[in-house]
Amino acid sequence: MAGACRKLQVAIRRDSVRQVLESLLHRPATEALLFDPQMDLRQGAVAAWWRMAQRLFDDWSTLGPLYLLPDLARDMELLLIKALLLAQPNNYSAELRDEATPHSPEYVRRAYRFIVDNARQDLRLEDIEGVAGVSRQKLYDTFRSHTGFTPMAFLKHCRLEGARATLLKAPPGASVSSVALDWGFNHFGRFASEYRARYGESPSETLGRRH
């Protein structure tokens, strides 16, 4: 690299990458995501990904106000992350290719998407059963075999992930209790205990670090 060269860096939050990865896998990511450290910038999908990032950067002066619209900004972020996961070789690449032809039953995918989309709501197992359209035992066994979670355990997983993402970008004045309630946790002591067990810090520590 020449001493006066220009360098473009793309920084993506770890939590955001994990959320998109899990949405592509239709299950929780149980292992750390490891990308191949070498990137071919001359040809192929990775080179195209960098050209897309460069174009976004170059267009910012004229299109910045458009990119800052909340819904559009989120869509652009999802596009960049999803394209990176699919283009750059990583330890999930083989499974991501397999997901191009989903192998889990349709009722499992319906239940999975229903939980993800409604994790903030007061969901009961009966609600998930109704969306899946199969018996409780069949849903329990098949959902666990394809995701590694029972339906209700996956709901808790989604709520914890959502609460953490909210704490990490919470505005000044936000409280742990309000975030917990918003994500369906009514017992604050249990929420704090489960949060610390999963992330190695208390919810208040996450919120304090954000501020």
Buried (B, 14 or more C-beta within 10 A) or exposed (E): EEEEEEEEEEEEEEEBBBBBBBBBBBBBBEEEEEBEEEBEEEEEEBBEBBEBBEEBEEEEEEEEEEBEEEEEEEEBBBEBBBBBBBBBBBEBBEEBEEBEEEEBBEBBBBBBEBBBEBBBEEBEBEBBBEBBEBEEEBBBEBBBEBBEBBBBBBBBBBBBBBBBBBBBEBEEEBEBEEBBBBBBBEEEEEBBEBBBEEBEEBBBBBBEEBE
